[in-house]
Amino acid sequence: MGAGTPSRHAGGEDLISNLPSEILSAIISRLATDEASRTAVLSTRWRDAWRGTPLRLDDLELPAPSSAPLAPPTAAPWAARADAVTRVLASHPGPVALFRLSRTTLRARVPAAEAWFRDLATAKPAREVSLLCAPEWCHLALADPLLASPALETLVLGECRFSDAGAAAASAARLTELTLTHTVLSEAALRSVLSGCPALRSVVLKHVQGPRRIRVVSCRCLVLFAVWQYKHLEELTVEDAPRLERLLGDVHLGADITVVGAPKLAIFGYISVDYGNAFIHHREFADQEKKVGKGLCAPIHGVKILAISAMFSSKKDMEKMMGLLKCFPFLETLHVQKSRLSADKDIGSRFYQEVDPIWCVMNHLKSVRLESKKVGRNMLEFARFLLANAQVLQTLRIQSAMSNDPEWVAEQQSLLRQCHIASMEAKMLFQGIKLVQAKGFSIESVNALPDPFDSNIDIMGC
């Protein structure tokens, strides 16, 4: 159906307009934003149906700024779309099913954006709010009202800010998904947001500015917590998270990590042993804690997938890694990426000969992926150690730019086969380095994978 031409039979009667209101609403809810709004000009009944249908406002579905029918002739191109958003939102009584902006700049329209946030929180309560615009477009609009929205379920914000007072009043009881990118807030504000939204299941922080210490305490519904591109974070503490399954980050964290009371944690990483220390606790095993480097480590039985960044040429780093592996007795999949800081200094094979037995390596480790642009003798020594001790190993993959050389690959496979191999099923694979696909990169989509560290996207390089 064209939005501007009601369907009629040969007698001229408008059959579509005679449909029940519920069906008209269903039709409108499936139209693009501009098409849905144009149905309001068809008749009073269509206008009432549009106003009675929760609004879907997606700026990708709005006309291009130059063709916006009601745009003032003097409006700058960068302001026309923001003004169109204001008009659409003002013309609909709410509620709002979706409010998504990805190409609307708030330049000189910050007061208007803050008025949107107030409407979306109370007068026209929104279920999903997503600001996916480029960082330079959002200009730190104050988003406090959204934290107290009773209807909000999904909040994705970029380049906005929260005040301490606004965060302290956070009470979005239905909010389950929170993603903050280039968002400015204090440590106290972040704690208030996490404690004031008890239904949170997914929290993703990207390029967040402000907190040097993050404390996630008593988030009892939390399943996923992820921190990306957060160079100045010093400490990350998770306490009393009984449903937490994934704790994800990247090599840029460089933080001391403490995990207490996360019995369902199954996927963990990247742990950067060359930057900070991981302090991993589990209340059930508090009396079994053992010293590992500078950190404390007690077994976490649920972790099946672990990712580590380390310098293979650093004896100190490799000692930390061996200590960490002892914390995960039922680990099945291990990813190790060579640190970008790594220098090629030979630590020798004797180091591995003196390593105490590691339960997960001997009895549960099935898949290992080692990644480095250039494979040195230290990485190969670690590979030999795994092959000699991992009794149920199925796959050992080495990803490197050097894998493009067939002669080098054949030579390394021959050398590795000459070593003792504990598992009869072990396969050795040499693959090319991951492609960095920054365009369209979505942490959320990567996190949804069964193994977020095993994809064709270099999550640490984006």
C-alpha positions as CSV (number, residue, x, y, z in Angstrom):
1,M,0.0,0.0,0.0
2,G,1.3,3.5,-0.9
3,A,1.2,5.7,2.1
4,G,-0.6,8.5,0.2
5,T,-3.1,6.4,-1.7
6,P,-5.7,4.3,0.1
7,S,-6.7,1.1,-1.7
8,R,-10.2,1.1,-3.2
9,H,-12.2,-1.5,-5.2
10,A,-14.0,-0.7,-8.4
11,G,-16.8,1.1,-6.5
12,G,-14.4,3.5,-4.9
13,E,-14.9,2.3,-1.4
14,D,-11.7,2.5,0.9
15,L,-11.6,-1.1,2.2
16,I,-8.3,-0.7,4.1
17,S,-9.6,2.3,6.1
18,N,-12.6,0.1,7.1
19,L,-10.3,-2.4,8.8
20,P,-10.4,-2.7,12.6
21,S,-8.2,-0.2,14.5
22,E,-6.0,-3.0,15.8
23,I,-5.1,-4.0,12.2
24,L,-4.5,-0.4,11.2
25,S,-2.1,-0.1,14.1
26,A,-0.4,-3.3,13.0
27,I,0.1,-1.9,9.5
28,I,1.4,1.4,10.8
29,S,3.9,-0.3,13.1
30,R,5.5,-2.1,10.1
31,L,6.0,1.1,8.1
32,A,9.2,3.2,8.0
33,T,9.1,6.3,10.2
34,D,8.3,8.8,7.4
35,E,5.7,6.4,5.8
36,A,4.0,5.9,9.1
37,S,3.7,9.6,9.8
38,R,2.3,10.3,6.3
39,T,-0.6,8.0,6.9
40,A,-1.9,10.7,9.3
41,V,-2.9,12.8,6.3
42,L,-5.2,10.2,4.8
43,S,-8.1,10.7,7.1
44,T,-9.1,11.3,10.7
45,R,-9.3,7.6,11.3
46,W,-5.8,7.0,10.0
47,R,-4.5,10.0,12.0
48,D,-6.0,8.5,15.1
49,A,-4.6,5.1,14.3
50,W,-1.1,6.6,13.9
51,R,-1.4,8.5,17.1
52,G,-2.6,5.4,18.9
53,T,0.3,3.3,17.7
54,P,3.6,3.4,19.7
55,L,6.0,5.6,17.7
56,R,9.0,4.1,15.9
57,L,11.4,7.0,15.2
58,D,14.5,5.9,13.3
59,D,16.4,8.8,11.5
60,L,17.6,6.3,8.8
61,E,13.9,6.2,7.8
62,L,13.5,10.0,7.6
63,P,13.8,11.9,4.3
64,A,17.1,13.4,3.5
65,P,17.5,16.9,5.0
66,S,17.3,18.7,1.7
67,S,13.9,17.0,1.0
68,A,12.4,17.4,4.4
69,P,9.0,18.9,3.6
70,L,8.6,21.2,6.6
71,A,12.2,22.2,7.0
72,P,12.7,26.0,7.3
73,P,14.4,27.3,4.2
74,T,17.2,28.9,6.3
75,A,18.0,25.7,8.3
76,A,21.6,24.5,8.0
77,P,21.8,20.9,6.5
78,W,23.3,19.6,9.7
79,A,20.4,21.0,11.7
80,A,17.5,19.9,9.4
81,R,17.4,16.3,10.6
82,A,17.5,17.2,14.3
83,D,14.6,19.6,13.6
84,A,12.7,16.8,11.8
85,V,13.2,14.6,14.8
86,T,11.8,17.3,17.0
87,R,8.7,17.7,14.8
88,V,7.9,14.0,14.6
89,L,8.3,13.5,18.3
90,A,6.2,16.6,19.1
91,S,3.4,15.4,16.8
92,H,2.9,12.0,18.5
93,P,1.5,11.6,22.0
94,G,3.5,8.5,22.8
95,P,4.4,6.0,24.0
96,V,7.6,5.4,21.9
97,A,8.6,1.9,20.9
98,L,11.9,2.9,19.4
99,F,13.9,6.1,19.3
100,R,17.1,5.5,17.3
101,L,19.5,8.2,15.9
102,S,22.6,7.3,13.9
103,R,23.0,10.2,11.5
104,T,21.6,13.2,13.3
105,T,24.0,15.7,14.7
106,L,23.1,17.6,17.8
107,R,25.3,20.6,16.9
108,A,23.5,23.7,18.3
109,R,20.6,21.4,19.2
110,V,21.7,20.1,22.5
111,P,18.8,21.8,24.4
112,A,16.4,20.1,21.9
113,A,18.1,16.8,22.5
114,E,17.8,17.2,26.3
115,A,14.1,18.0,25.8
116,W,13.8,14.7,23.8
117,F,15.3,12.8,26.7
118,R,12.8,14.4,29.2
119,D,9.8,13.5,26.9
120,L,11.1,10.0,26.3
121,A,11.5,9.4,30.1
122,T,8.0,10.6,31.2
123,A,5.6,12.3,28.8
124,K,6.2,9.8,26.0
125,P,7.9,6.9,27.7
126,A,10.2,5.0,25.4
127,R,11.1,1.3,25.4
128,E,14.3,1.6,23.4
129,V,16.6,4.6,23.0
130,S,19.7,4.4,20.9
131,L,22.1,7.2,20.0
132,L,24.6,5.7,17.6
133,C,25.8,8.9,16.1
134,A,29.4,9.7,15.5
135,P,31.1,11.0,18.7
136,E,31.7,14.5,17.4
137,W,27.9,14.9,16.7
138,C,26.4,14.5,20.2
139,H,28.1,17.3,22.1
140,L,27.7,15.9,25.6
141,A,23.9,16.2,26.0
142,L,22.8,15.6,29.5
143,A,20.9,12.3,29.6
144,D,19.9,12.1,33.3
145,P,16.1,11.8,32.7
146,L,16.5,8.5,30.9
147,L,17.9,6.9,34.0
148,A,14.6,7.3,35.8
149,S,12.4,6.1,32.9
150,P,9.9,3.4,34.1
151,A,9.4,2.0,30.6
152,L,13.0,2.0,29.3
153,E,14.4,-1.5,28.5
154,T,17.3,-0.7,26.2
155,L,19.6,2.3,26.4
156,V,22.5,2.9,24.0
157,L,24.2,6.3,24.3
158,G,27.2,7.8,22.6
159,E,29.0,11.1,23.6
160,C,26.4,12.0,26.2
161,R,26.9,12.7,30.0
162,F,25.4,11.9,33.3
163,S,25.6,14.1,36.4
164,D,26.2,12.6,39.9
165,A,22.8,13.8,41.0
166,G,21.0,12.4,38.0
167,A,22.7,9.1,38.3
168,A,21.9,8.9,42.1
169,A,18.2,9.1,41.1
170,A,18.5,6.2,38.7
171,S,15.4,4.0,38.9
172,A,14.9,2.5,35.5
173,A,13.5,-0.7,36.9
174,R,12.9,-2.4,33.5
175,L,16.3,-1.5,31.9
176,T,18.0,-4.7,30.8
177,E,20.6,-3.6,28.2
178,L,23.0,-0.6,28.7
179,T,25.7,0.4,26.3
180,L,27.7,3.6,26.8
181,T,30.2,4.9,24.3
182,H,32.3,8.0,24.7
183,T,30.0,8.8,27.7
184,V,31.3,11.1,30.5
185,L,30.4,10.2,34.1
186,S,32.1,9.8,37.4
187,E,32.9,6.7,39.4
188,A,30.1,7.5,41.8
189,A,27.7,8.1,38.9
190,L,28.5,4.7,37.3
191,R,28.0,2.9,40.7
192,S,24.6,4.7,41.0
193,V,23.5,3.7,37.5
194,L,24.4,0.0,38.1
195,S,22.8,-0.1,41.5
196,G,19.7,1.9,40.5
197,C,18.8,-0.4,37.5
198,P,18.4,-3.8,39.1
199,A,17.2,-5.6,36.0
200,L,20.4,-5.0,34.0
201,R,21.5,-8.2,32.1
202,S,24.0,-6.6,29.7
203,V,26.4,-3.7,30.3
204,V,28.9,-2.6,27.7
205,L,31.3,0.3,28.2
206,K,33.3,1.6,25.3
207,H,35.7,4.6,25.5
208,V,33.9,5.7,28.6
209,Q,35.5,8.8,30.2
210,G,35.9,9.3,33.9
211,P,36.0,6.3,36.2
212,R,39.5,4.8,36.9
213,R,37.9,2.2,39.1
214,I,34.7,0.2,38.2
215,R,32.8,-1.7,40.9
216,V,30.0,-4.0,39.9
217,V,28.4,-5.0,43.1
218,S,25.2,-7.0,43.7
219,C,24.1,-6.9,40.1
220,R,22.1,-10.0,40.5
221,C,20.6,-10.2,37.0
222,L,23.8,-9.3,35.1
223,V,24.8,-11.9,32.5
224,L,27.3,-9.9,30.4
225,F,29.8,-7.1,31.4
226,A,32.2,-5.8,28.8
227,V,34.7,-3.0,28.8
228,W,36.4,-1.9,25.5
229,Q,39.1,0.6,24.6
230,Y,39.4,1.9,28.2
231,K,43.0,2.8,28.5
232,H,42.9,4.6,31.9
233,L,41.1,2.0,33.9
234,E,43.1,0.9,36.9
235,E,40.7,-1.5,38.7
236,L,37.7,-3.6,37.7
237,T,35.9,-5.3,40.6
238,V,32.9,-7.7,40.2
239,E,31.2,-8.8,43.5
240,D,28.1,-10.9,44.0
241,A,27.1,-11.5,40.4
242,P,25.4,-14.9,40.6
243,R,24.2,-14.9,37.0
244,L,27.3,-13.4,35.3
245,E,28.4,-15.6,32.4
246,R,30.7,-13.3,30.4
247,L,33.4,-10.8,31.6
248,L,35.0,-9.4,28.5
249,G,37.5,-6.7,27.7
250,D,40.5,-6.0,25.5
251,V,44.2,-5.7,25.9
252,H,44.0,-2.0,26.5
253,L,42.4,-2.5,29.9
254,G,45.6,-2.8,31.8
255,A,43.6,-3.1,35.0
256,D,43.7,-5.2,38.2
257,I,40.7,-7.5,38.0
258,T,38.9,-8.8,41.1
259,V,36.0,-11.3,40.7
260,V,34.2,-12.5,43.8
261,G,31.0,-14.6,43.8
262,A,30.5,-15.2,40.1
263,P,29.8,-19.0,40.1
264,K,28.4,-19.0,36.5
265,L,31.3,-17.1,34.9
266,A,32.1,-19.2,31.8
267,I,33.9,-16.8,29.4
268,F,36.6,-14.5,30.6
269,G,39.2,-12.3,28.9
270,Y,41.3,-10.7,27.7
271,I,43.5,-10.8,30.8
272,S,46.6,-8.8,30.2
273,V,49.3,-10.3,32.4
274,D,51.9,-7.9,31.1
275,Y,49.9,-4.9,32.3
276,G,48.2,-5.7,35.6
277,N,47.3,-8.6,37.8
278,A,44.1,-10.6,37.9
279,F,42.8,-11.1,41.4
280,I,40.2,-13.9,41.0
281,H,38.3,-15.1,44.0
282,H,35.4,-17.4,44.6
283,R,33.7,-17.4,48.0
284,E,33.2,-21.1,48.1
285,F,37.0,-21.6,47.8
286,A,38.1,-18.7,49.9
287,D,40.1,-20.9,52.3
288,Q,42.0,-22.4,49.4
289,E,43.5,-19.2,48.0
290,K,47.1,-19.4,46.8
291,K,49.6,-16.8,45.9
292,V,50.2,-16.3,42.2
293,G,52.7,-13.5,41.5
294,K,51.3,-10.4,43.2
295,G,47.7,-11.6,42.9
296,L,45.4,-14.0,44.7
297,C,43.8,-16.8,42.8
298,A,41.3,-19.4,43.8
299,P,39.6,-21.9,41.5
300,I,36.7,-20.8,39.4
301,H,35.2,-24.0,38.1
302,G,32.7,-22.6,35.6
303,V,35.1,-20.8,33.2
304,K,35.4,-22.8,29.9
305,I,36.8,-20.1,27.6
306,L,39.7,-17.9,28.6
307,A,41.7,-15.3,26.6
308,I,45.1,-14.0,27.7
309,S,47.5,-11.4,26.4
310,A,51.1,-12.0,27.3
311,M,54.8,-11.7,26.3
312,F,55.9,-15.2,25.4
313,S,59.5,-14.0,25.9
314,S,59.0,-12.8,29.4
315,K,59.6,-15.4,32.1
316,K,57.6,-13.3,34.6
317,D,54.6,-13.2,32.2
318,M,54.7,-16.9,31.6
319,E,54.8,-17.6,35.3
320,K,51.7,-15.4,35.7
321,M,50.0,-17.3,32.9
322,M,50.8,-20.7,34.4
323,G,49.4,-19.4,37.7
324,L,46.2,-18.2,36.0
325,L,45.6,-21.5,34.3
326,K,45.6,-23.1,37.7
327,C,42.6,-20.9,38.6
328,F,40.4,-22.5,35.9
329,P,40.5,-26.3,36.5
330,F,37.9,-27.1,33.9
331,L,39.1,-24.8,31.1
332,E,38.4,-26.2,27.6
333,T,39.3,-23.3,25.2
334,L,42.4,-21.1,25.5
335,H,43.2,-18.0,23.4
336,V,46.6,-16.4,23.9
337,Q,47.6,-13.3,22.0
338,K,51.2,-12.1,21.9
339,S,51.4,-8.7,23.5
340,R,52.3,-5.9,21.3
341,L,55.0,-5.0,23.8
342,S,56.7,-8.3,23.4
343,A,60.4,-8.5,22.8
344,D,62.0,-11.7,21.3
345,K,64.2,-12.9,24.2
346,D,64.6,-16.6,24.6
347,I,63.4,-18.0,27.9
348,G,64.4,-21.5,26.9
349,S,62.6,-24.9,27.0
350,R,63.8,-25.7,30.5
351,F,61.3,-23.2,31.9
352,Y,58.4,-25.5,30.8
353,Q,60.1,-28.6,32.0
354,E,60.0,-27.2,35.5
355,V,56.4,-26.1,35.4
356,D,54.2,-27.9,38.0
357,P,51.3,-30.0,36.5
358,I,48.3,-27.9,35.5
359,W,44.9,-29.7,35.9
360,C,43.0,-28.0,33.1
361,V,45.9,-28.5,30.6
362,M,46.3,-32.2,31.4
363,N,42.6,-33.1,31.6
364,H,40.2,-30.6,30.0
365,L,41.9,-28.4,27.4
366,K,40.5,-29.2,24.0
367,S,41.2,-26.1,21.9
368,V,44.1,-23.6,21.8
369,R,44.6,-20.6,19.6
370,L,47.9,-18.7,19.6
371,E,48.0,-15.4,17.8
372,S,50.9,-13.2,16.8
373,K,51.9,-11.4,13.6
374,K,55.4,-13.0,13.9
375,V,55.8,-16.4,15.5
376,G,59.0,-16.7,17.5
377,R,60.7,-19.6,19.2
378,N,59.1,-18.7,22.5
379,M,55.6,-19.1,21.2
380,L,56.6,-22.4,19.6
381,E,58.1,-23.6,22.9
382,F,54.7,-22.9,24.6
383,A,53.0,-24.8,21.8
384,R,55.3,-27.8,22.5
385,F,54.5,-27.6,26.2
386,L,50.8,-27.8,25.4
387,L,51.2,-30.6,23.0
388,A,53.2,-32.6,25.5
389,N,50.8,-32.2,28.4
390,A,47.2,-31.7,27.0
391,Q,45.9,-35.2,26.9
392,V,42.5,-34.4,25.4
393,L,43.6,-31.6,23.0
394,Q,41.8,-31.7,19.7
395,T,43.0,-28.5,18.0
396,L,46.1,-26.3,18.3
397,R,45.9,-23.3,16.0
398,I,48.7,-20.8,15.3
399,Q,47.5,-17.6,13.6
400,S,50.2,-15.5,12.1
401,A,51.1,-13.5,9.1
402,M,53.9,-16.0,8.6
403,S,51.3,-18.7,7.8
404,N,51.1,-17.3,4.3
405,D,54.5,-18.9,3.6
406,P,53.8,-22.6,2.8
407,E,57.5,-23.6,3.3
408,W,57.6,-22.1,6.8
409,V,54.3,-23.8,7.7
410,A,55.6,-27.2,6.5
411,E,58.8,-26.7,8.5
412,Q,57.0,-25.8,11.7
413,Q,54.5,-28.7,11.4
414,S,57.4,-31.1,10.9
415,L,59.2,-29.8,14.0
416,L,56.1,-29.9,16.2
417,R,55.3,-33.5,15.1
418,Q,58.8,-34.6,16.3
419,C,57.8,-33.5,19.8
420,H,55.9,-35.7,22.3
421,I,52.2,-35.3,21.7
422,A,50.0,-36.4,24.6
423,S,46.7,-36.5,22.6
424,M,46.2,-38.9,19.7
425,E,43.5,-36.5,18.3
426,A,45.5,-33.3,18.3
427,K,45.5,-31.4,15.1
428,M,47.9,-28.6,14.3
429,L,46.7,-25.8,12.1
430,F,48.5,-22.7,10.8
431,Q,46.2,-19.9,9.8
432,G,46.5,-16.3,8.6
433,I,46.1,-13.4,11.0
434,K,42.6,-12.1,11.7
435,L,41.2,-9.4,9.5
436,V,40.4,-6.2,11.3
437,Q,36.9,-5.4,10.2
438,A,36.3,-2.1,11.9
439,K,33.5,-1.1,9.5
440,G,30.2,-2.2,11.0
441,F,32.0,-3.6,14.0
442,S,29.6,-4.4,16.8
443,I,30.8,-5.5,20.2
444,E,27.2,-6.7,20.9
445,S,27.2,-9.0,17.9
446,V,30.6,-10.4,18.7
447,N,29.6,-11.0,22.3
448,A,26.6,-13.0,21.0
449,L,28.9,-15.6,19.5
450,P,29.4,-18.9,21.4
451,D,33.1,-17.9,21.6
452,P,33.5,-14.1,21.2
453,F,37.3,-14.4,20.9
454,D,37.1,-16.8,17.9
455,S,35.7,-14.8,15.0
456,N,37.0,-13.0,11.9
457,I,37.0,-9.7,13.7
458,D,40.0,-8.7,15.8
459,I,38.1,-7.4,18.8
460,M,41.3,-6.1,20.3
461,G,42.3,-4.2,17.2
462,C,39.1,-2.3,16.8
